[in-house]
């Protein structure tokens, strides 16, 4: 199986990462490295803060990022509060966050930046774990367009081990766990999946597959570069097929993946095609 190693603070566009850190020092170090990597990639960097104010974050980043003041003045770096992007009426609002990130993406395109790098202090969700999980899963759709990369910082001093496990499950990527990447496709409509799918990112996969329920007509899930899938994740493909008209969902995959899908009965609700046949 493939595991994330090392460079989670230098993600590819399309990556949605859960990164455990430890305390204020961990947050600041992560923010500095992430910002430097985003600037090197010529991306627009958006830092969404909660435990610290934008002013304090700015003060801490300035000596760690050469030319920070000028870069921020140019608009290539923005520091925003999660209170202004994540909530409506005090409750987590996936639609508001999606709109905020999409607006950042539009500003990035207008100024010639190569996508958006977003760093999020996840401590905003401590009071509402269920709302946080729903919001994290609800934004996964954005990453299939491959213009956005996000790293969500979960402080080990604030989140329990169980809470961290739940958070990682709604993120496609967490250090030392299975790595899943995906892209939305248009012709034909569907998804391309690559990497690994198991218990550690199962809820993320569920949220990615759920978008197919909204697609009319035939959809194709191109999973030929999916290296591993466990039985629990394979059942999500079955659920996707059941939610759509009979015969309208096609999965293209290797024999190793097809074997697991057949094991859970997914082939009763999906059309399976071998990678070499298409």
N, C-alpha and C positions, 0 to 999 in steps of 0.2 A: 504494500500500500504506500501511497504518497503522503508524506507529512510536510506541513509547513516548517521551514527551518530558517531562522534568522531574519530575513528581510521583510517582516510584516509591516514595518514602518516605511517601506518603499514599495507600496502595492501597485499592481497593474490597474489601469482603469477597468472597472467592472468588479473589482474585489470589494467585499464587505466583510470586514475583519473584526472579531472580538479579541481584544488584547488585555489580559490581566496585567495590572501594574501595582506598585506598592507605594502608596502615600503621595505626598506633594512632590517629593523629589522625582518619583517615577513619572508623574504627570508632566512635570516641566521638561524632563529629559526627552520624553516621548514627543511632546509638542515641538521641541527644537529640532529633533532629528526629522520628524515628519515634515515640518515646514521647509527645511533645507532640501529634502528630497523632492517635495512638490515643486519648489522653485527651480531645481535642477531640471526637472521634467517639463518646465515651462507651463505648469498647470496653475490654475487659480486655487489658492489655499484658503479654506474657510475653517476657522477654529471656533467650535461651539462649546462654551464654558458653562459650568454650573457651580462647582465648589468654589471657584475663584471668580472674581469680577473680570470683565474685559480689560479694565484699567490695570489691574494687578497682573493679568496674563501678558499684557503688552509690556509692562515694566520688566517682567522676567524674561521675555523672549528677546527684547531689544539687544542685550549684550551677547546673545548666543547666535543671532542671525545677522551677519554683516549687512549693513545698509537697511536695517529693518524699517526705520522710520520712512525712508523714501519709498521703499517697496509697498508699505501699507498705504502711504499717501497716493500711490499710483493705482490702488485698488486691487493689486494682485494678491494681497493678503487681507482678509477680513476677520475680525474677532467679534463674535456675536454671543448673546446670552441664550441659553436653551429656553429660558422663559419667554423669549420673543419668537421662537421657531417651533417649539414642541407642543405648546399648550393652547387650548381655547377654553376659557372659563375655568381654568385650574385643572383641566383634565387633558391627558395626552391626546393629541390630534394628529394622526398619521397624514391626513390630507394637508394640514398646515405645513408639516415638515416637508412633505413632498413638494408643495408649492414653493417653499423657501429654497430647497435644493435646486429645483428646476429653474427658479429665477437666477440663482447663482450660475447655473449652467449657461443661461442666456447671456449673462454679463460676461462670462468667460469667452463665449463665442464672439461676442461683439468686440472684445478687446484682443482677440487673436490668441488666447490662452489655450493650451492643449488639454482641455477637460478640467474637472474640479476634483481637488483633494480635500476631503472633509474629515476633520478630527473632532470627535464628540466625547465630552466627559459624561459618561453614562450614570453618574451619581444622581442625575435628575430623576431616575426611576426608582429610587429606594423606597419611596412611600407607596408605590403602585406597581409591584412586580408584574401583575397580569397585564396592566396597561402598557408597561414597557415592552414586554414580549410581543404584544400585538402590534405595537408601533414598529419595532425592529423587523418583524416579519412583513409588515405592510409596506415597508420601503424597499424590500428586496426586488420588487418589480423594476425599479429604476435602474438597478445595476445591470440588467440584461441589455440595456442600450449602450453600455460600455463607454460612457463619457464621465462616469463618476466612480471614484474610489473613496471608501470611508473606513476609518479605524475608530472603533468605539472602545474607550478606555474604561475598564471595570477595576476599581480599586479593591485589592484583596483585603484591605483594612476595613472596608465597608460592606462588601458582599461576602456571604458565606460560601463555602465550597459548593453546596447544592445550588445556590443562586447563580454561581458562575457556570455550573454545568447547564442550567436552564438557559442562561444567556448564550452560551456557545452553541446550543442546539438550534437557535434561530438565526445564527450567522453561518454562512457557507464556509468560512475560514476562521480557525482558531489555532494558535501555535501548538505544535505537537499533536494535532488531531487531523482527521481526514480533511482534505482540501477539495472543495467543489467550486468549479467555475461554470458560468452559463452565459448564453447570449440569446437574445430574442432574434428570431428569423422572420422574414416577410414573404419569401417566395420559395417554398410554400410557407404559410404561417406556422409557427411552432417555436421550438427551442433547440439550441445546441448545448449539450452538457459534456463536461470533461473533468477528470479527476476521480474522486472516490465519494461514495455515499454510504454512510453508516449511522449508527445511533448518535454520534457526536454532532452531526449536522442535519439530522432528519427533519426537524421542523422547518429548517431553511428550504430543503428540497420540497416539502409539502407546500410552502408558500409560493415557490417558483412554479410548480406544476398547476397550482390552483388557477393561475391566470388563463390557462388553456380552456377552462370552462366557459370563458366569455367569448371564445373564438367561434364564429360560425363555420360550418363546413369542415373539410378535412384539415387536420393538423399533423405535423411530423415532428417527432422528438428524435433528434439526431444524437444518439448516445454512443456512437461508434468509438469515441475517445474516452468513454467512461470505463475506467480500469477495474473498478470493484463496486459491487453493490451488495448489501446484505438483505436478508429476507424481509425485514421490517421496512426498509426503504423500497424494496420491490413492490410491496403491497400498496405503496403510494401510487405507483403506476397503474395498478389495478383500479384504485379509486378514481384516478383521472379518466380511465377508459369508461368506467361505469357512469361518470357524470356527464358523458357526452353521447351523442347518437351512436348507435351500433355501427361499427365498421369505419368510423370517422377518425380514429386515432391510430397513427402508425408510429412504431418505434424501430429505429434502425440501430443495431447494436452488434457487438461481437457475440460469438457463441457462448463465451463464459458468462456474459450478462444475460443472454437469452435463456440459458439453462436455469438461472435463478428466477427469472420472470415466469418461466413455465412451471417451476416448482411451486409457486404460490398461486398458480391459476390465472396469471395475468393474460395469457394468450387466449383465454375465453372472451376477453373484452378489448383486446388490442390486436392489431395486425403487426406481427414481428417480422422484420426483414433482416437478413444477415448483412453485415457491413459490405461484403464483397458483391452483393447483388444489386446495389444502387449506385 
